[in-house]
Amino acid sequence: MVIDILAGDIALLVFRRAVKSNTGEVSMDSQMLNVLMELDGKTNLGSIAKKTGMSTGNLREALSKLLNLNLIENVVEGAGTFLDNDFLGYLNEQFALAIGPVAEVIIEDAVSDLGCKMSQIPSNKIAELIDLLSREIQREEKKESFKLNMVNRIKEKGY
């Protein structure tokens, strides 16, 4: 999970300090502390790197340590959550019923078209993803069934 979040260009990512009551004692180096103090849930990592004068490599290393200690969490602009594995499994299952065994590949392509990774699909992109996928379903009754099932699951999950 940490590797996925910190892979690629991290400049636009936003993190905040995580409030956990059971953290206990932790040891931090000065870079980790500097980064932790700058994470406010609003400022992106590119701005933090400039402000602290840290290289991307050092920033990535400090973030990785902080994530492993569960002291910070990723913030998605305009969304509070990512789609979870349970939802993605259901999506894959329903889409496979509508379109067949190539469903997983088409889902991955659609997620990529949205500019996301499979492990990081913001919940605010769900309607757009369902729309993209439903366009691939040729038979109208299967398309409507897919949409209905997905809307019901979205309501269940509270996305």
GROMACS elastic network, one bead per residue, 0.5 to 0.9 nm:
[ bonds ]
;  ai    aj funct       b0    kb
    1     4     6  0.51694   500
    1     5     6  0.63849   500
    1     6     6  0.87494   500
    1   119     6  0.77784   500
    2     5     6  0.52754   500
    2     6     6  0.62157   500
    2     7     6  0.84498   500
    2    63     6  0.89635   500
    2    64     6  0.65114   500
    2    67     6  0.68430   500
    2    68     6  0.75752   500
    3     6     6  0.53141   500
    3     7     6  0.58433   500
    3    64     6  0.80364   500
    4     7     6  0.52562   500
    4     8     6  0.85444   500
    4   117     6  0.83510   500
    4   119     6  0.73036   500
    4   120     6  0.83018   500
    5     8     6  0.83929   500
    5    10     6  0.81289   500
    5    13     6  0.86465   500
    5    74     6  0.81589   500
    5   119     6  0.85230   500
    5   120     6  0.78534   500
    6     9     6  0.77540   500
    6    10     6  0.62086   500
    6    13     6  0.87921   500
    6    60     6  0.67503   500
    6    63     6  0.82225   500
    6    64     6  0.76467   500
    7    10     6  0.72208   500
    9    12     6  0.75754   500
    9    13     6  0.85007   500
   10    13     6  0.54134   500
   10    14     6  0.87588   500
   10    44     6  0.85782   500
   10    45     6  0.65425   500
   10    46     6  0.73547   500
   10    56     6  0.82320   500
   10    60     6  0.81281   500
   11    14     6  0.84878   500
   11    44     6  0.63629   500
   11    47     6  0.75925   500
   11    48     6  0.87908   500
   11    49     6  0.82898   500
   11    56     6  0.85051   500
   12    43     6  0.87444   500
   12    44     6  0.51511   500
   12    45     6  0.60040   500
   12    46     6  0.62737   500
   12    47     6  0.86375   500
   13    43     6  0.85018   500
   13    44     6  0.53408   500
   13    45     6  0.57310   500
   13    46     6  0.80265   500
   13    74     6  0.74268   500
   13    75     6  0.75112   500
   13    76     6  0.77564   500
   13    77     6  0.88597   500
   14    39     6  0.77555   500
   14    40     6  0.83181   500
   14    41     6  0.59218   500
   14    42     6  0.62928   500
   14    43     6  0.60766   500
   14    45     6  0.61597   500
   14    73     6  0.86756   500
   14    74     6  0.60370   500
   14    75     6  0.52895   500
   14    76     6  0.69680   500
   14    77     6  0.78733   500
   15    39     6  0.58017   500
   15    40     6  0.69327   500
   15    41     6  0.50863   500
   15    42     6  0.75253   500
   15    43     6  0.78354   500
   15    44     6  0.74686   500
   15    45     6  0.79150   500
   15    72     6  0.64878   500
   15    73     6  0.54892   500
   15    75     6  0.51938   500
   15    76     6  0.84569   500
   16    36     6  0.82088   500
   16    38     6  0.87403   500
   16    39     6  0.50012   500
   16    40     6  0.50166   500
   16    42     6  0.77278   500
   16    43     6  0.89726   500
   16    71     6  0.86694   500
   16    72     6  0.55344   500
   16    73     6  0.56014   500
   16    74     6  0.65693   500
   16    75     6  0.67325   500
   17    36     6  0.68201   500
   17    37     6  0.84095   500
   17    39     6  0.62369   500
   17    40     6  0.68283   500
   17    41     6  0.74408   500
   17    70     6  0.89589   500
   17    71     6  0.59143   500
   17    73     6  0.64379   500
   18    70     6  0.69904   500
   18    71     6  0.50847   500
   18    73     6  0.58760   500
   19    23     6  0.88576   500
   19    71     6  0.73406   500
   19    72     6  0.81841   500
   20    23     6  0.59155   500
   20    70     6  0.81508   500
   20    71     6  0.76506   500
   21    24     6  0.79214   500
   23    26     6  0.76322   500
   23    69     6  0.81200   500
   23    70     6  0.79411   500
   23    71     6  0.80238   500
   26    69     6  0.78811   500
   28    31     6  0.79476   500
   28    32     6  0.57950   500
   28    33     6  0.62467   500
   28    65     6  0.87980   500
   28    66     6  0.86507   500
   29    32     6  0.54086   500
   29    33     6  0.63407   500
   29    34     6  0.87443   500
   29    62     6  0.86742   500
   30    33     6  0.50432   500
   30    34     6  0.60305   500
   30    35     6  0.85764   500
   31    34     6  0.50782   500
   31    35     6  0.61741   500
   31    36     6  0.84782   500
   31    54     6  0.84189   500
   31    58     6  0.78125   500
   31    59     6  0.78485   500
   31    62     6  0.63021   500
   32    35     6  0.52324   500
   32    36     6  0.60130   500
   32    37     6  0.85971   500
   32    59     6  0.83750   500
   32    61     6  0.85758   500
   32    63     6  0.72388   500
   32    65     6  0.75490   500
   32    66     6  0.69004   500
   33    36     6  0.50205   500
   33    37     6  0.61184   500
   33    38     6  0.87231   500
   33    62     6  0.85954   500
   34    37     6  0.53055   500
   34    38     6  0.65210   500
   34    52     6  0.74550   500
   35    38     6  0.52173   500
   35    39     6  0.64016   500
   35    48     6  0.75977   500
   35    49     6  0.86951   500
   35    52     6  0.78659   500
   35    59     6  0.74325   500
   35    62     6  0.70863   500
   35    63     6  0.75114   500
   35    66     6  0.89359   500
   36    39     6  0.54005   500
   36    40     6  0.85530   500
   36    62     6  0.87491   500
   36    63     6  0.83923   500
   36    66     6  0.77576   500
   36    71     6  0.82012   500
   36    72     6  0.77444   500
   37    40     6  0.78021   500
   38    43     6  0.80275   500
   38    48     6  0.66444   500
   38    51     6  0.88700   500
   38    52     6  0.85526   500
   39    42     6  0.76715   500
   39    43     6  0.68919   500
   39    44     6  0.84078   500
   39    45     6  0.84457   500
   39    48     6  0.79380   500
   39    72     6  0.81915   500
   40    43     6  0.63589   500
   41    44     6  0.81511   500
   41    73     6  0.87745   500
   41    74     6  0.81315   500
   41    75     6  0.63155   500
   42    75     6  0.82240   500
   42    77     6  0.86082   500
   43    46     6  0.83436   500
   43    47     6  0.65616   500
   43    48     6  0.69397   500
   44    47     6  0.55952   500
   44    48     6  0.64944   500
   44    49     6  0.88629   500
   45    49     6  0.59830   500
   45    50     6  0.85954   500
   45    56     6  0.89763   500
   45    59     6  0.82779   500
   46    49     6  0.51752   500
   46    50     6  0.64432   500
   46    51     6  0.87344   500
   46    56     6  0.84936   500
   47    50     6  0.51969   500
   47    51     6  0.61459   500
   47    52     6  0.86113   500
   48    51     6  0.50242   500
   48    52     6  0.59959   500
   48    53     6  0.81167   500
   48    54     6  0.82336   500
   48    59     6  0.88322   500
   49    52     6  0.53299   500
   49    53     6  0.55850   500
   49    54     6  0.50950   500
   49    55     6  0.66125   500
   49    56     6  0.69565   500
   49    59     6  0.69098   500
   50    53     6  0.50565   500
   50    54     6  0.69302   500
   50    55     6  0.85619   500
   51    54     6  0.80358   500
   52    55     6  0.89294   500
   54    57     6  0.80730   500
   54    58     6  0.61488   500
   54    59     6  0.60743   500
   55    58     6  0.52845   500
   55    59     6  0.61183   500
   55    60     6  0.84831   500
   56    59     6  0.50352   500
   56    60     6  0.59202   500
   56    61     6  0.84998   500
   57    60     6  0.51112   500
   57    61     6  0.61755   500
   57    62     6  0.87030   500
   58    61     6  0.50536   500
   58    62     6  0.61901   500
   58    63     6  0.85501   500
   59    62     6  0.51890   500
   59    63     6  0.60864   500
   59    64     6  0.85161   500
   60    63     6  0.51163   500
   60    64     6  0.60688   500
   60    65     6  0.87184   500
   61    64     6  0.51280   500
   61    65     6  0.63946   500
   61    66     6  0.87371   500
   62    65     6  0.52382   500
   62    66     6  0.62321   500
   62    67     6  0.86153   500
   63    66     6  0.50165   500
   63    67     6  0.59727   500
   63    68     6  0.84707   500
   63    72     6  0.81338   500
   64    67     6  0.51267   500
   64    68     6  0.61414   500
   64    69     6  0.86499   500
   65    68     6  0.51173   500
   65    69     6  0.62854   500
   65    70     6  0.86851   500
   65    71     6  0.89012   500
   66    69     6  0.51010   500
   66    70     6  0.62363   500
   66    71     6  0.53784   500
   66    72     6  0.60607   500
   66    73     6  0.89113   500
   67    71     6  0.60306   500
   67    72     6  0.55667   500
   67    73     6  0.68665   500
   67    74     6  0.89860   500
   68    71     6  0.77391   500
   68    72     6  0.87729   500
   69    72     6  0.80063   500
   70    73     6  0.73236   500
   75    78     6  0.89054   500
   75    79     6  0.78080   500
   75    80     6  0.68002   500
   75    81     6  0.81310   500
   76    79     6  0.52772   500
   76    80     6  0.60842   500
   76    81     6  0.71122   500
   76    82     6  0.81827   500
   76   122     6  0.69053   500
   77    80     6  0.77154   500
   77   122     6  0.88386   500
   78   122     6  0.86291   500
   78   124     6  0.69966   500
   79    82     6  0.78609   500
   79   122     6  0.62310   500
   79   123     6  0.62685   500
   79   124     6  0.56049   500
   79   125     6  0.87890   500
   80   122     6  0.77501   500
   80   123     6  0.75047   500
   80   124     6  0.84425   500
   81    84     6  0.85095   500
   81   120     6  0.89770   500
   81   121     6  0.84525   500
   81   122     6  0.59319   500
   81   123     6  0.57248   500
   81   124     6  0.82538   500
   81   159     6  0.83668   500
   82   119     6  0.79637   500
   82   120     6  0.57725   500
   82   121     6  0.51913   500
   82   123     6  0.51494   500
   82   124     6  0.83979   500
   83    86     6  0.83213   500
   83    87     6  0.63992   500
   83    88     6  0.68216   500
   83   119     6  0.81280   500
   83   120     6  0.72790   500
   83   121     6  0.56296   500
   83   122     6  0.61480   500
   83   123     6  0.54547   500
   83   126     6  0.80519   500
   83   159     6  0.82257   500
   84    87     6  0.54429   500
   84    88     6  0.63031   500
   84    89     6  0.86825   500
   84   119     6  0.83011   500
   84   120     6  0.89084   500
   84   121     6  0.85793   500
   85    89     6  0.59264   500
   85    90     6  0.84953   500
   85   119     6  0.84112   500
   86    89     6  0.51950   500
   86    90     6  0.63291   500
   86    91     6  0.86687   500
   87    90     6  0.50999   500
   87    91     6  0.61015   500
   87    92     6  0.86093   500
   87   153     6  0.76331   500
   87   154     6  0.82504   500
   87   157     6  0.79235   500
   88    92     6  0.60994   500
   88    93     6  0.85182   500
   88   118     6  0.87500   500
   89    92     6  0.51255   500
   89    93     6  0.61362   500
   89    94     6  0.86421   500
   90    94     6  0.60664   500
   90    95     6  0.84007   500
   90   150     6  0.83901   500
   90   153     6  0.82926   500
   91    94     6  0.52816   500
   91    95     6  0.59797   500
   91    96     6  0.84029   500
   91   107     6  0.87550   500
   91   130     6  0.87991   500
   91   146     6  0.88888   500
   91   150     6  0.70977   500
   91   153     6  0.89661   500
   92    95     6  0.51945   500
   92    96     6  0.59572   500
   92    97     6  0.86052   500
   92   103     6  0.65889   500
   92   104     6  0.62224   500
   92   107     6  0.74745   500
   93    96     6  0.51728   500
   93    97     6  0.63479   500
   93    98     6  0.88628   500
   93   103     6  0.83877   500
   93   104     6  0.89930   500
   94    97     6  0.51484   500
   94    98     6  0.64808   500
   94    99     6  0.87932   500
   94   145     6  0.89105   500
   94   146     6  0.62297   500
   94   149     6  0.76234   500
   94   150     6  0.79449   500
   95    98     6  0.50523   500
   95    99     6  0.59955   500
   95   100     6  0.74974   500
   95   103     6  0.58688   500
   95   104     6  0.82349   500
   95   107     6  0.83989   500
   95   133     6  0.77949   500
   95   134     6  0.84148   500
   95   137     6  0.85306   500
   95   146     6  0.67345   500
   96    99     6  0.51761   500
   96   101     6  0.58259   500
   96   102     6  0.72591   500
   96   104     6  0.75627   500
   97   100     6  0.58618   500
   97   101     6  0.84170   500
   97   103     6  0.85665   500
   97   142     6  0.82715   500
   97   146     6  0.84281   500
   98   103     6  0.84699   500
   98   137     6  0.65637   500
   98   138     6  0.87658   500
   98   139     6  0.82302   500
   98   142     6  0.54176   500
   98   143     6  0.69644   500
   98   145     6  0.82769   500
   98   146     6  0.67861   500
   99   102     6  0.72178   500
   99   103     6  0.62319   500
   99   136     6  0.77809   500
   99   137     6  0.60551   500
   99   138     6  0.80809   500
   99   139     6  0.89642   500
   99   142     6  0.83340   500
  100   103     6  0.59684   500
  101   104     6  0.73242   500
  101   105     6  0.87233   500
  102   105     6  0.55572   500
  102   106     6  0.64482   500
  102   107     6  0.87917   500
  103   106     6  0.52057   500
  103   107     6  0.60989   500
  103   108     6  0.86539   500
  104   107     6  0.50949   500
  104   108     6  0.62284   500
  104   109     6  0.86883   500
  105   108     6  0.51342   500
  105   109     6  0.62664   500
  105   110     6  0.86889   500
  106   109     6  0.50294   500
  106   110     6  0.61435   500
  106   111     6  0.85912   500
  106   133     6  0.75753   500
  106   136     6  0.84060   500
  107   110     6  0.50710   500
  107   111     6  0.61267   500
  107   112     6  0.85277   500
  107   118     6  0.88999   500
  107   129     6  0.84025   500
  107   132     6  0.89692   500
  107   133     6  0.69532   500
  108   111     6  0.51371   500
  108   112     6  0.61500   500
  108   113     6  0.85932   500
  108   117     6  0.82252   500
  108   118     6  0.68508   500
  109   112     6  0.50306   500
  109   113     6  0.61118   500
  109   114     6  0.87123   500
  110   114     6  0.63666   500
  110   115     6  0.88278   500
  110   129     6  0.66919   500
  110   132     6  0.65436   500
  110   133     6  0.69664   500
  111   114     6  0.51151   500
  111   115     6  0.66251   500
  111   116     6  0.55565   500
  111   117     6  0.64903   500
  111   118     6  0.65651   500
  111   121     6  0.74118   500
  111   129     6  0.69513   500
  112   115     6  0.50165   500
  112   116     6  0.53792   500
  112   117     6  0.64091   500
  112   118     6  0.80475   500
  113   116     6  0.74679   500
  114   117     6  0.87771   500
  114   121     6  0.87346   500
  114   125     6  0.78478   500
  114   128     6  0.81239   500
  114   129     6  0.75513   500
  115   121     6  0.89645   500
  116   119     6  0.82329   500
  116   120     6  0.62035   500
  116   121     6  0.57570   500
  116   122     6  0.80830   500
  117   120     6  0.50930   500
  117   121     6  0.63097   500
  118   121     6  0.61142   500
  121   124     6  0.83741   500
  121   125     6  0.69469   500
  121   126     6  0.79427   500
  122   125     6  0.55984   500
  122   126     6  0.73536   500
  123   126     6  0.54250   500
  123   127     6  0.86513   500
  123   159     6  0.60534   500
  124   127     6  0.74220   500
  124   128     6  0.84687   500
  124   159     6  0.77692   500
  125   128     6  0.53992   500
  125   129     6  0.61965   500
  125   130     6  0.87882   500
  126   129     6  0.50650   500
  126   130     6  0.61736   500
  126   131     6  0.85392   500
  126   154     6  0.84732   500
  126   159     6  0.81325   500
  127   130     6  0.51832   500
  127   131     6  0.61007   500
  127   132     6  0.86240   500
  127   151     6  0.89426   500
  128   131     6  0.50824   500
  128   132     6  0.61810   500
  128   133     6  0.86576   500
  129   132     6  0.51469   500
  129   133     6  0.62029   500
  129   134     6  0.85691   500
  130   133     6  0.51667   500
  130   134     6  0.59928   500
  130   135     6  0.86803   500
  130   146     6  0.88195   500
  130   147     6  0.71914   500
  130   150     6  0.76278   500
  131   134     6  0.51804   500
  131   135     6  0.64144   500
  131   147     6  0.83425   500
  132   135     6  0.54943   500
  132   136     6  0.72181   500
  133   136     6  0.54432   500
  133   137     6  0.72360   500
  134   137     6  0.53404   500
  134   138     6  0.85510   500
  134   143     6  0.57978   500
  134   144     6  0.83583   500
  134   146     6  0.73652   500
  134   147     6  0.70890   500
  135   138     6  0.75695   500
  135   143     6  0.79912   500
  136   143     6  0.85653   500
  137   140     6  0.74176   500
  137   142     6  0.69976   500
  137   143     6  0.55374   500
  137   146     6  0.88827   500
  138   141     6  0.89758   500
  138   142     6  0.78666   500
  138   143     6  0.72376   500
  139   142     6  0.54556   500
  139   143     6  0.62127   500
  139   144     6  0.88253   500
  140   144     6  0.61967   500
  140   145     6  0.85610   500
  141   144     6  0.52158   500
  141   145     6  0.61212   500
  141   146     6  0.85677   500
  142   145     6  0.50315   500
  142   146     6  0.60191   500
  142   147     6  0.85722   500
  143   146     6  0.51675   500
  143   147     6  0.62476   500
  143   148     6  0.86445   500
  144   147     6  0.51486   500
  144   148     6  0.60746   500
  144   149     6  0.85440   500
  145   148     6  0.51555   500
  145   149     6  0.60805   500
  145   150     6  0.85240   500
  146   149     6  0.52591   500
  146   150     6  0.61253   500
  146   151     6  0.86129   500
  147   150     6  0.51555   500
  147   151     6  0.60960   500
  147   152     6  0.86107   500
  148   151     6  0.51789   500
  148   152     6  0.62362   500
  148   153     6  0.86952   500
  149   152     6  0.52007   500
  149   153     6  0.62807   500
  149   154     6  0.86764   500
  150   153     6  0.50419   500
  150   154     6  0.60508   500
  150   155     6  0.85946   500
  151   154     6  0.50406   500
  151   155     6  0.62669   500
  151   156     6  0.86725   500
  152   155     6  0.51842   500
  152   156     6  0.62673   500
  152   157     6  0.87479   500
  153   157     6  0.61173   500
  153   158     6  0.84297   500
  153   159     6  0.89521   500
  154   157     6  0.51956   500
  154   158     6  0.59907   500
  154   159     6  0.55227   500
  155   158     6  0.50388   500
  155   159     6  0.66212   500
  156   159     6  0.81010   500
